[in-house]
Amino acid sequence: MFSVIQHLKYVLRSKSIDVQREACRAIANISAEYGYAPAIVSAGALQSLVSALSSPDFLCQRYAAMGVGNLAGHPSNQKKVVQEGALPALISIAKFDNADLESQRYAVLALTNLTGTKANHSLLVETG
């Protein structure tokens, strides 16, 4: 799996929005498997997804929010998601700034999963 994640991280830098979108979706799909979440973060895919949250393409944002939400479901990743700077983009999407209901739903899922770590509570209250 590590080599696939590395490849997906690489293609997330593609000039093609279509390729970026599918790479986000692939990482989101793999991250739905709870047991893989720590390895995905260790492979560096979280940073790539956080960057994709600010994509000009709403579908990239949607799939990135789905992936971040899945990764944030694992307690070992919750603090890391906040440390990687995901909150501003997640809050923007949760506010419906991109006008896509599914993106909003996944951003709210990610924020909900981040509440699972008490250390995140004050930051979540103060941000946004």
N, C-alpha and C positions, 0 to 999 in steps of 0.2 A: 504494500500500500504506500510506503514512503516514497517510492519512485513515481507513482502515479500522482501523488500530491505535489511533488516537486515539479512535475511536468505541468500540472494544472496551474500552479503558481506562475510558472514561466509564461504560459499562454494567456494568463490574465493581463499581461503587459502588451498583448497584441494590439495592433492599430485597428483591428476589426472589433467593433462593438458586439457583433454577433458571436465572435469567438470568446470575447470576455464574458458575455452573458452565459454561454454554455459552460464555461469553466466555473463560474459562480454556482451555477445550478448543479454541476457535478460535485463540487465540494459540499454544497448544502445537502445533497442526497446522501453522500457518504457520512456526513456528520450526523445524520438522523440516527445512525447506529451509536447508541450511548457509549458503548465500550471503545469506540474509535476516537471519541472526542479529545482525550488528552494527547494522543499520538498526532492528531491533525494539528493541534495547537503547537506541539513540539516541533512539527515539521515546518512551522512558520506560516501556515495558511491563514491564521487569524489576521495577521497584518494585511494580507492581500484582500481579505474580505472587508476589513475595516476601510481600506482605500476604496473599494468598489461601492461602499455605501454612499459615496459622494459622486458616483458616476453620473454623467448627463443622461444616461439611459435608465428609465424607470424600471425596466425589467432586471437590469443588473442590480439596481438598488433592492428590488424585491428579493432576488435570489441571495444576495449578500446578507440581507436582513434575516432571511430564513436560515442561512448557515450560521450567522452569529448567534441567532436564537437557539439553534440546536447545540452549538458549542457551549453557550452560557447555561444550558441545562445541566451540565456536569459541574459539580461543586469545585473541582480543581481548576476550572477555567474561569469561574465567575470574576475573580479579582483581576485576572489577566485581561479579560475583555474591557474592563474599565481602564486598566493601565495602558492599553493600546489606543485609547482615545476614541472608543466607539460611541460614547454617550452623545456628543453633539449631533452627529449624523442620525443616530437612532431617534433622538428627540425630534429632529426636523422631520423625519419620515413619519413618526408617530403623530405629529401635528397635522399630517395630511398635506405637507408641503408639495409633494409630487403628485397629488390627486389620484393616487392608486390605492384602492381599498385593501387589496391583498398585501401590498407593501406595508401599509399602515398596520395591518394585523400582525405581520411578522416582526415589525419593529416593536410593537407592544409586547409580543411574546418574548422577545429578547430582553426587554426591560423587566418584564415579569420574572423571567428566569434569573436576572441579576439581583433581584430582591432576596434570593435564597442565601446570600452571604451578608451577614449582619454588618460586616466592615464596609459594605457598599451603601448602606442605608443613608448615612449623612451626605455622602456625595450625590446620591440620587435625589435627595430632597433639595440640596443646594443648587444642582445643575438644572438649567432650563427654566 
